[in-house]
Amino acid sequence: MFDCCESFRVSVDRKEFRLYSQYRGVCYYFKRSDGSYGQYFFKYCPFCGAKMPKHFYASDEYENALEEALGKDFCNITSEEIPEEFKTDEWWKKRGL
């Protein structure tokens, strides 16, 4: 895992942020004013400002690989259609990313 500073490491340990192995990223969930939830993937450490390594954030690559595997636009893919390899880090390891 990316470990730029003690504050970041502690926040991940406390589960204030969630590490997603399939995206190779760290996500923060927040509640919107309308009651729905959103998520934000960090490209920079929110504490020290260090840039996450390029290999650490792969959601764009995830979407592209999933579209290619299923032959349809990412917005039209349902969670039931997502192959097992895309639910873990298997997909990016398999592709050497």
ABEGO torsion letter per residue (X at the ends): XBBABAAAAAAAAAGABBBBAAAGBBBBBBBBAAGBBBBBBBABBAAAGBBBBAAABAAAAAAAAAAAAAGBBAAABBAAABBAAAABAAAAAAAGX
